[in-house]
Amino acid sequence: MWWIFGLSINGDYLAGRPFGAVMKVGDDLYLSTNDMNDAHKQMREKEHIQIVAKKAESREWIRITGIATECDNQELKQRMLEEHVIIIIIYINLRERTNKVKFIMGNCICSECIKDSNLKRYIVKNGSNGVCNMCGEHSEQTIKIATREFQNRMKAAIRYNYSEILYNSHWGGMSNWVDLLEKENLIFKLPIEEPNEVDEDALYWEIYDIPCHIKDYSKDVSLYFGGERLDAFFDPIMRDRWSWIRNLSKDIGYNNPNIISKEISDKIKDIITPLAKEIEKIDLYRARIGIKDILTYSELGEETQKTYIPYKKNEIGAPWPRIATEGRFNRAGTSYLYLASNLETAINEIRPSVGHCVSIGKFRIEKKVNIVDFSNLDFYDYATSDDKIDEYVKLKSIEEILCIPNPDKEYRLTQGFSDAFILLGYDGIKFKSSVSYDTYNIVLFNRSCAEYIDGTHKVVEIKGLKYDIENKEININKKYLEEYISQNNAGHEYEIIRDDFGIDIRGTF
């Protein structure tokens, strides 16, 4: 390591100037200094300087005499700032210099200024040292807005949280999609500031210039009618559903199960391929309400002792087909093995009541089985292009059918999907549990795919039930409805709300 000093004339005497930001490119040596200090002023007035460098922890030194010229190469300035982030930290507090830093570095944003969880994860994973142009703070997790991938991720975040009807002026939305971000929003923690006439490099303008219309749905994200699904216009991605499944739900009661399963398998065979997985050497749990027997013993004057005998082995496994009743994924007379990732989930899935005794057993998948894994479906993995987003919406729609219990016990749709998975050669389904956070269930179509582990039987008694609840808004938000009405035909507000939202608001205003 070398300590470098520049020597120049300061009035009537020599002045030594230490330089901490130094860069060598080819045969040229570059020194960085603030153009507001005396060193920069003197080097511009008197270009002849000397540079003295001393090697740290050594007596070695060197002296160079030369001419200092100001560098106007923006690529070299960019490289200097990237190699020596300390420059930004030192000068960023000088507000009059902020725009110059923006010009050289490009607008950046840090992870702390992001609300949307998927966009935040992207910056945390891919960010680097820099200064955020939104909050003005130095961060080790900043990303340049000009990068194509960030822009796609940001547009995906907007589509995930907002319906296009809110920001597409052609359909009565805001005059410009950027207007979403000028007030409190779901993307940024701070609204982007409205630009002034002087601030040509403002964050606003760089976001404004992000391309909204694209040509290749397989490589980029569009804000306006992206992909193949026209119904995506009406709902944000978080609430969007595959229209084919909605139609299938209506038609399934009118067709033979074999026809339905063939239709489903033809429709999903390509999109579920990325979710195919081989699993083995996994221990899973199964629960059954009730016990096999109670043994009692007592002697005169002593309290009666009870020994609970649980169901085990075949008694707690999948029932024989001849006695199998209809389940979520199996029809009557078809036996599937339902398993859970832990004991608590296995118990919760069978919905016991207080006072019930429950038999528990553990099963092991010894050999490789092929499953369709819906347990880790994550929008983050699909927020890169319109085609991938369309794929996510389809998979998410299937996942909800598989995961969310049907209170009416109408299972024809889920049974149709399990039949389709069998037709496609899969041994089972893995999906998130609806009764326990961060756990999963596995349904095996062949009961022999998992074996009961001897000695794992036990009995538990249900002492109480606990439900986590959250209040949901049931009143009509006048503010939002009035804003929506104002963007449409105000003379027909009742019809608009009734047709678009299925709500009769007459008498509520």
C-alpha positions as CSV (number, residue, x, y, z in Angstrom):
1,M,0.0,0.0,0.0
2,W,1.3,3.5,-1.0
3,W,0.5,6.8,0.7
4,I,0.3,9.5,-2.1
5,F,0.7,13.3,-1.6
6,G,0.5,16.0,-4.2
7,L,2.7,19.1,-3.9
8,S,1.6,22.5,-5.3
9,I,2.2,26.2,-4.7
10,N,-0.2,27.8,-2.2
11,G,0.5,31.5,-2.4
12,D,4.1,31.9,-1.4
13,Y,4.8,28.4,0.0
14,L,4.6,24.8,-1.0
15,A,1.5,22.8,0.1
16,G,1.2,19.0,0.5
17,R,-2.1,17.4,-0.4
18,P,-2.9,13.8,0.7
19,F,-5.0,11.8,-1.8
20,G,-7.1,8.8,-0.6
21,A,-8.8,8.1,-3.9
22,V,-6.2,7.1,-6.5
23,M,-6.6,4.9,-9.6
24,K,-4.2,3.7,-12.2
25,V,-5.5,3.0,-15.7
26,G,-2.9,2.0,-18.3
27,D,0.1,4.5,-17.9
28,D,-2.1,7.2,-16.4
29,L,-2.6,8.0,-12.7
30,Y,-5.9,9.5,-11.6
31,L,-6.4,11.5,-8.4
32,S,-9.8,12.5,-7.1
33,T,-10.5,15.8,-5.3
34,N,-13.5,18.0,-4.6
35,D,-13.7,20.8,-7.2
36,M,-14.7,23.2,-4.4
37,N,-11.5,23.0,-2.4
38,D,-8.2,24.9,-2.7
39,A,-6.2,21.9,-4.1
40,H,-8.4,21.7,-7.1
41,K,-8.3,25.5,-7.6
42,Q,-4.5,25.6,-7.4
43,M,-4.0,22.7,-9.8
44,R,-6.2,24.4,-12.4
45,E,-4.3,27.7,-12.0
46,K,-0.8,26.1,-11.9
47,E,-0.8,22.7,-13.7
48,H,2.7,21.7,-12.8
49,I,2.7,19.5,-9.7
50,Q,4.8,16.9,-8.0
51,I,3.5,13.7,-6.6
52,V,5.3,12.0,-3.7
53,A,4.4,8.5,-2.7
54,K,5.6,6.4,0.2
55,K,5.1,2.7,0.6
56,A,3.4,1.9,3.9
57,E,5.7,0.3,6.6
58,S,8.7,0.9,4.4
59,R,11.3,3.5,3.6
60,E,10.6,3.1,-0.1
61,W,9.4,6.3,-1.8
62,I,9.0,7.9,-5.2
63,R,8.7,11.4,-6.6
64,I,7.1,12.3,-9.9
65,T,6.9,15.7,-11.6
66,G,4.3,16.3,-14.2
67,I,1.3,18.2,-15.5
68,A,-2.2,17.8,-13.9
69,T,-5.1,17.9,-16.4
70,E,-8.8,17.7,-15.5
71,C,-10.5,14.5,-16.6
72,D,-13.8,14.8,-18.4
73,N,-14.2,11.1,-19.2
74,Q,-17.5,10.0,-17.6
75,E,-16.6,6.3,-17.7
76,L,-13.4,6.9,-15.8
77,K,-15.3,9.0,-13.2
78,Q,-17.8,6.2,-12.9
79,R,-15.0,3.7,-12.3
80,M,-13.4,6.0,-9.7
81,L,-16.6,6.3,-7.7
82,E,-17.3,2.6,-7.9
83,E,-13.7,1.8,-6.6
84,H,-13.8,4.5,-3.9
85,V,-17.3,4.8,-2.5
86,I,-15.9,6.9,0.3
87,I,-15.9,9.9,-2.2
88,I,-19.7,9.8,-2.3
89,I,-19.9,9.4,1.5
90,I,-17.8,12.6,2.0
91,Y,-19.5,14.8,-0.5
92,I,-23.1,13.6,-0.5
93,N,-23.9,16.0,2.3
94,L,-23.1,18.9,0.1
95,R,-26.5,19.4,-1.4
96,E,-25.3,21.4,-4.3
97,R,-23.1,18.5,-5.3
98,T,-25.8,15.8,-5.2
99,N,-26.8,16.3,-8.8
100,K,-23.3,15.9,-10.0
101,V,-23.0,12.6,-8.1
102,K,-26.3,11.5,-9.7
103,F,-25.0,12.5,-13.2
104,I,-21.8,10.4,-12.8
105,M,-23.2,7.4,-11.0
106,G,-26.8,7.3,-12.3
107,N,-29.8,7.3,-10.0
108,C,-29.8,4.5,-7.4
109,I,-32.2,3.3,-4.8
110,C,-31.6,1.4,-1.6
111,S,-33.4,-1.6,-0.1
112,E,-34.6,0.5,2.9
113,C,-36.6,2.7,0.6
114,I,-38.6,-0.2,-0.8
115,K,-41.9,-1.5,0.5
116,D,-42.7,-4.3,-1.9
117,S,-41.2,-7.5,-0.5
118,N,-40.2,-9.0,-3.8
119,L,-38.5,-5.9,-5.1
120,K,-36.7,-5.4,-1.7
121,R,-35.4,-9.0,-1.9
122,Y,-34.0,-8.4,-5.3
123,I,-32.0,-5.3,-4.2
124,V,-30.8,-7.1,-1.0
125,K,-29.5,-10.0,-3.2
126,N,-28.1,-8.0,-6.0
127,G,-27.3,-4.5,-4.6
128,S,-23.9,-3.0,-4.0
129,N,-22.3,0.1,-2.3
130,G,-23.8,3.4,-3.3
131,V,-25.8,6.4,-2.3
132,C,-29.6,6.2,-2.5
133,N,-31.1,9.1,-4.5
134,M,-34.4,8.8,-2.7
135,C,-33.2,9.1,1.0
136,G,-29.7,10.4,0.4
137,E,-28.1,7.8,2.6
138,H,-25.1,5.6,1.8
139,S,-26.0,1.9,1.7
140,E,-24.4,-1.4,0.9
141,Q,-27.6,-2.5,-0.8
142,T,-28.3,-0.1,-3.6
143,I,-29.3,-0.8,-7.2
144,K,-29.1,1.4,-10.3
145,I,-32.5,2.2,-11.7
146,A,-31.1,2.2,-15.3
147,T,-30.6,-1.6,-15.2
148,R,-33.0,-3.6,-17.3
149,E,-33.6,-6.3,-14.7
150,F,-34.4,-3.8,-11.9
151,Q,-36.9,-2.0,-14.2
152,N,-38.6,-5.3,-15.0
153,R,-38.7,-6.1,-11.3
154,M,-40.2,-2.7,-10.5
155,K,-42.9,-3.0,-13.2
156,A,-43.7,-6.5,-12.0
157,A,-44.1,-5.1,-8.4
158,I,-46.5,-2.5,-9.8
159,R,-48.5,-5.1,-11.6
160,Y,-48.5,-7.4,-8.5
161,N,-50.0,-4.7,-6.3
162,Y,-52.1,-2.5,-8.7
163,S,-54.8,-3.1,-11.4
164,E,-54.1,-1.6,-14.7
165,I,-57.4,0.3,-14.6
166,L,-55.8,2.5,-11.9
167,Y,-52.9,3.8,-13.9
168,N,-53.8,3.4,-17.6
169,S,-55.3,6.8,-18.7
170,H,-56.8,5.1,-21.8
171,W,-59.2,3.3,-19.5
172,G,-59.9,6.2,-17.1
173,G,-57.0,5.8,-14.7
174,M,-54.3,8.3,-13.8
175,S,-52.8,10.4,-16.5
176,N,-49.4,8.7,-16.1
177,W,-48.4,5.5,-14.3
178,V,-45.7,7.4,-12.5
179,D,-48.4,9.3,-10.7
180,L,-49.0,6.2,-8.6
181,L,-45.6,6.8,-7.1
182,E,-45.9,10.5,-6.3
183,K,-48.1,9.8,-3.3
184,E,-48.1,7.0,-0.7
185,N,-47.8,3.7,-2.5
186,L,-47.1,0.0,-2.2
187,I,-43.7,0.1,-4.0
188,F,-41.6,2.8,-2.3
189,K,-41.6,3.9,1.4
190,L,-41.2,7.5,0.3
191,P,-43.2,9.0,-2.6
192,I,-40.9,10.1,-5.5
193,E,-40.5,13.9,-5.5
194,E,-42.0,15.9,-8.2
195,P,-39.2,17.3,-10.4
196,N,-38.3,20.9,-11.1
197,E,-37.2,22.5,-14.3
198,V,-33.5,22.4,-13.4
199,D,-33.2,18.9,-12.1
200,E,-32.9,17.1,-15.4
201,D,-31.4,14.0,-13.7
202,A,-34.2,13.6,-11.1
203,L,-35.3,10.2,-9.9
204,Y,-38.7,11.0,-11.3
205,W,-37.5,11.3,-14.9
206,E,-35.4,8.2,-14.8
207,I,-38.4,6.2,-13.6
208,Y,-40.7,8.1,-16.1
209,D,-38.4,6.9,-19.0
210,I,-38.7,3.2,-18.1
211,P,-40.3,1.5,-21.2
212,C,-43.8,0.4,-20.5
213,H,-44.6,-1.2,-23.8
214,I,-42.4,-4.1,-24.8
215,K,-42.0,-6.3,-27.9
216,D,-40.8,-9.5,-26.4
217,Y,-43.0,-11.0,-23.7
218,S,-40.4,-13.6,-22.9
219,K,-37.7,-11.2,-21.9
220,D,-39.3,-8.1,-20.4
221,V,-42.3,-7.0,-18.2
222,S,-44.9,-4.7,-19.7
223,L,-47.2,-2.4,-17.7
224,Y,-49.9,-2.3,-20.2
225,F,-51.8,-5.4,-21.2
226,G,-48.8,-7.7,-20.9
227,G,-49.0,-11.4,-21.8
228,E,-51.8,-13.4,-23.2
229,R,-54.4,-13.0,-20.4
230,L,-56.8,-10.1,-21.1
231,D,-58.4,-10.6,-17.6
232,A,-55.1,-9.4,-16.1
233,F,-56.3,-5.9,-16.9
234,F,-58.9,-5.9,-14.1
235,D,-57.0,-7.4,-11.2
236,P,-53.5,-7.0,-9.8
237,I,-51.4,-10.2,-9.9
238,M,-52.0,-10.9,-6.2
239,R,-55.7,-11.3,-6.9
240,D,-55.6,-12.5,-10.5
241,R,-56.8,-15.9,-11.4
242,W,-56.6,-18.2,-14.4
243,S,-59.9,-17.8,-16.3
244,W,-59.7,-21.4,-17.6
245,I,-60.0,-22.7,-14.0
246,R,-63.0,-20.5,-13.3
247,N,-64.7,-22.0,-16.3
248,L,-63.6,-25.5,-15.4
249,S,-65.1,-25.1,-11.9
250,K,-68.5,-24.3,-13.6
251,D,-68.3,-27.2,-16.1
252,I,-66.9,-30.0,-14.0
253,G,-70.3,-31.2,-12.8
254,Y,-71.5,-31.8,-16.3
255,N,-68.7,-34.1,-17.6
256,N,-67.3,-37.6,-16.9
257,P,-64.3,-37.5,-14.5
258,N,-62.1,-39.2,-17.1
259,I,-62.9,-36.5,-19.7
260,I,-62.2,-33.8,-17.1
261,S,-58.9,-35.3,-16.0
262,K,-57.7,-35.6,-19.6
263,E,-58.6,-32.0,-20.3
264,I,-56.7,-30.9,-17.2
265,S,-53.6,-32.9,-17.9
266,D,-53.4,-31.5,-21.5
267,K,-53.7,-28.0,-20.2
268,I,-51.2,-28.2,-17.3
269,K,-48.5,-30.7,-18.5
270,D,-46.1,-28.0,-19.7
271,I,-46.5,-25.4,-17.0
272,I,-46.1,-27.8,-14.0
273,T,-42.9,-29.3,-15.4
274,P,-40.6,-26.8,-13.5
275,L,-42.3,-28.0,-10.2
276,A,-41.5,-31.6,-10.8
277,K,-39.2,-33.0,-8.0
278,E,-37.8,-36.3,-6.8
279,I,-37.9,-36.9,-3.0
280,E,-36.7,-39.7,-0.8
281,K,-35.5,-40.4,2.8
282,I,-38.2,-38.1,4.3
283,D,-40.1,-38.8,7.5
284,L,-43.7,-37.6,7.6
285,Y,-46.6,-37.8,10.1
286,R,-50.2,-39.1,9.9
287,A,-53.0,-38.7,12.5
288,R,-56.3,-40.4,13.0
289,I,-59.1,-39.4,15.4
290,G,-59.7,-42.1,17.9
291,I,-57.8,-45.0,19.5
292,K,-57.9,-48.8,19.2
293,D,-58.6,-49.5,22.9
294,I,-58.3,-48.5,26.5
295,L,-57.0,-50.9,29.1
296,T,-58.1,-50.2,32.6
297,Y,-56.7,-51.6,35.9
298,S,-57.5,-50.9,39.5
299,E,-57.2,-52.4,42.9
300,L,-59.4,-51.9,45.9
301,G,-59.0,-48.4,47.2
302,E,-56.7,-47.3,44.4
303,E,-57.5,-44.9,41.4
304,T,-58.2,-46.6,38.1
305,Q,-55.2,-46.6,35.8
306,K,-55.8,-46.3,32.0
307,T,-53.5,-47.4,29.2
308,Y,-54.4,-45.9,25.8
309,I,-53.7,-48.2,22.8
310,P,-53.3,-46.2,19.6
311,Y,-54.0,-47.2,16.0
312,K,-50.7,-48.2,14.3
313,K,-49.3,-49.7,11.1
314,N,-52.1,-50.4,8.6
315,E,-54.7,-49.1,11.1
316,I,-53.3,-45.6,10.8
317,G,-52.2,-45.8,7.2
318,A,-54.3,-45.3,4.1
319,P,-57.5,-47.4,4.2
320,W,-58.0,-50.3,1.8
321,P,-59.7,-49.2,-1.4
322,R,-62.9,-51.2,-0.7
323,I,-63.6,-49.1,2.4
324,A,-62.0,-45.8,1.4
325,T,-64.5,-42.9,1.6
326,E,-64.3,-39.8,-0.6
327,G,-61.5,-37.3,0.3
328,R,-60.1,-34.1,-0.9
329,F,-58.0,-35.7,-3.7
330,N,-59.5,-39.2,-3.9
331,R,-62.9,-40.5,-4.9
332,A,-64.7,-43.2,-2.9
333,G,-63.1,-46.5,-3.5
334,T,-59.7,-44.9,-4.2
335,S,-57.1,-45.0,-1.4
336,Y,-54.4,-42.2,-1.2
337,L,-51.9,-41.7,1.7
338,Y,-52.2,-38.2,3.3
339,L,-49.2,-37.1,5.2
340,A,-47.9,-33.9,6.9
341,S,-44.5,-32.4,7.6
342,N,-44.8,-32.4,11.4
343,L,-47.0,-33.8,14.2
344,E,-48.9,-30.6,14.9
345,T,-49.9,-30.1,11.2
346,A,-51.0,-33.8,10.9
347,I,-53.3,-33.2,13.9
348,N,-54.7,-29.9,12.7
349,E,-55.5,-31.3,9.3
350,I,-58.0,-33.8,10.7
351,R,-59.9,-31.1,12.6
352,P,-60.3,-32.9,16.0
353,S,-62.6,-31.4,18.7
354,V,-61.7,-30.7,22.3
355,G,-61.6,-34.0,24.3
356,H,-60.8,-36.2,21.3
357,C,-58.0,-38.7,21.6
358,V,-55.8,-38.8,18.4
359,S,-53.5,-41.6,17.3
360,I,-50.2,-40.5,15.7
361,G,-47.8,-42.5,13.5
362,K,-44.7,-41.7,11.5
363,F,-44.1,-42.8,7.9
364,R,-40.9,-42.8,5.8
365,I,-40.5,-42.3,2.0
366,E,-37.5,-44.7,1.4
367,K,-37.3,-44.8,-2.4
368,K,-37.5,-41.9,-4.9
369,V,-40.9,-40.7,-5.8
370,N,-41.9,-38.1,-8.4
371,I,-44.1,-35.3,-7.1
372,V,-45.4,-32.0,-8.1
373,D,-44.2,-29.5,-5.5
374,F,-46.5,-26.4,-5.0
375,S,-45.1,-25.7,-1.5
376,N,-42.5,-23.1,-2.6
377,L,-44.3,-21.2,-5.3
378,D,-42.8,-17.7,-5.1
379,F,-43.6,-14.6,-7.3
380,Y,-40.0,-13.6,-6.9
381,D,-39.0,-16.4,-9.3
382,Y,-41.4,-15.3,-12.0
383,A,-41.1,-11.4,-11.9
384,T,-38.8,-11.3,-14.9
385,S,-41.0,-11.3,-18.0
386,D,-44.7,-11.2,-19.0
387,D,-44.6,-14.9,-20.0
388,K,-43.2,-15.9,-16.6
389,I,-45.8,-13.8,-14.8
390,D,-48.6,-15.5,-16.8
391,E,-47.1,-18.8,-15.8
392,Y,-47.1,-17.7,-12.2
393,V,-50.8,-16.7,-12.2
394,K,-51.7,-20.1,-13.7
395,L,-49.6,-22.0,-11.1
396,K,-50.9,-19.8,-8.3
397,S,-54.5,-20.5,-9.4
398,I,-53.8,-24.3,-9.2
399,E,-52.1,-24.0,-5.9
400,E,-55.1,-22.3,-4.3
401,I,-57.3,-25.0,-5.5
402,L,-55.0,-27.6,-3.9
403,C,-54.3,-25.8,-0.7
404,I,-57.5,-24.1,0.4
405,P,-60.1,-26.5,1.9
406,N,-63.6,-26.5,0.4
407,P,-66.1,-26.0,3.3
408,D,-68.8,-27.6,1.2
409,K,-66.6,-30.7,0.7
410,E,-67.1,-30.4,-3.0
411,Y,-64.0,-32.2,-4.2
412,R,-64.6,-32.9,-7.9
413,L,-62.1,-30.2,-9.0
414,T,-59.3,-31.3,-6.7
415,Q,-60.0,-34.9,-7.5
416,G,-59.8,-34.0,-11.2
417,F,-56.3,-32.5,-10.7
418,S,-55.0,-35.5,-8.8
419,D,-56.3,-37.7,-11.6
420,A,-54.5,-35.5,-14.1
421,F,-51.2,-35.7,-12.1
422,I,-51.5,-39.5,-12.2
423,L,-52.0,-39.4,-16.0
424,L,-48.8,-37.3,-16.3
425,G,-46.8,-39.9,-14.4
426,Y,-46.5,-38.3,-10.9
427,D,-46.6,-40.2,-7.6
428,G,-48.0,-37.4,-5.5
429,I,-48.5,-33.7,-4.7
430,K,-46.7,-31.5,-2.2
431,F,-48.5,-28.3,-1.1
432,K,-48.6,-25.8,1.7
433,S,-50.8,-26.6,4.7
434,S,-53.7,-24.3,5.2
435,V,-53.8,-24.8,8.9
436,S,-50.2,-24.2,10.0
437,Y,-47.7,-21.6,8.9
438,D,-44.6,-22.7,7.0
439,T,-45.5,-26.4,6.9
440,Y,-46.7,-28.7,4.1
441,N,-48.7,-31.8,3.2
442,I,-47.9,-34.6,0.8
443,V,-50.5,-36.8,-0.9
444,L,-49.2,-40.1,-2.3
445,F,-51.3,-41.8,-4.9
446,N,-49.8,-45.2,-4.1
447,R,-50.0,-46.1,-0.4
448,S,-46.9,-48.3,-0.8
449,C,-44.7,-45.2,-1.6
450,A,-44.2,-44.7,2.2
451,E,-43.8,-47.2,5.0
452,Y,-44.9,-47.0,8.6
453,I,-42.0,-46.7,11.1
454,D,-42.4,-49.3,13.9
455,G,-42.4,-47.9,17.4
456,T,-43.5,-44.3,16.4
457,H,-47.1,-44.7,17.6
458,K,-48.5,-42.4,20.3
459,V,-51.8,-41.0,21.6
460,V,-52.5,-37.3,22.3
461,E,-55.6,-35.7,23.8
462,I,-56.9,-32.4,22.4
463,K,-57.1,-30.0,25.3
464,G,-58.1,-26.9,23.5
465,L,-58.3,-25.1,20.1
466,K,-56.8,-21.7,19.2
467,Y,-57.7,-19.6,16.1
468,D,-55.7,-16.6,15.0
469,I,-58.1,-14.0,13.7
470,E,-57.8,-10.7,11.9
471,N,-60.6,-8.1,11.4
472,K,-61.4,-7.4,7.7
473,E,-62.9,-4.3,6.3
474,I,-66.6,-4.8,5.5
475,N,-67.7,-1.2,5.0
476,I,-67.5,0.5,1.6
477,N,-64.6,2.9,1.4
478,K,-66.2,6.1,0.2
479,K,-62.9,7.7,-0.7
480,Y,-61.8,5.0,-3.1
481,L,-65.2,4.5,-4.7
482,E,-65.6,8.2,-5.4
483,E,-62.1,8.3,-6.9
484,Y,-63.0,5.4,-9.2
485,I,-66.3,6.9,-10.1
486,S,-64.6,10.2,-11.0
487,Q,-62.4,8.4,-13.5
488,N,-65.4,6.9,-15.2
489,N,-68.8,8.1,-16.2
490,A,-70.1,10.1,-13.1
491,G,-73.6,10.0,-14.4
492,H,-73.9,6.2,-14.0
493,E,-72.0,5.7,-10.8
494,Y,-74.4,3.2,-9.4
495,E,-74.3,1.0,-12.5
496,I,-70.5,1.3,-12.6
497,I,-69.9,0.0,-9.1
498,R,-72.6,-2.7,-9.5
499,D,-71.2,-4.0,-12.8
500,D,-67.5,-3.7,-11.9
501,F,-67.5,-4.6,-8.2
502,G,-70.8,-6.4,-7.7
503,I,-71.8,-3.9,-5.0
504,D,-75.1,-1.9,-4.8
505,I,-74.1,1.4,-3.2
506,R,-77.4,3.2,-3.5
507,G,-78.2,4.9,-0.2
508,T,-74.6,4.5,1.1
509,F,-73.5,8.0,0.0
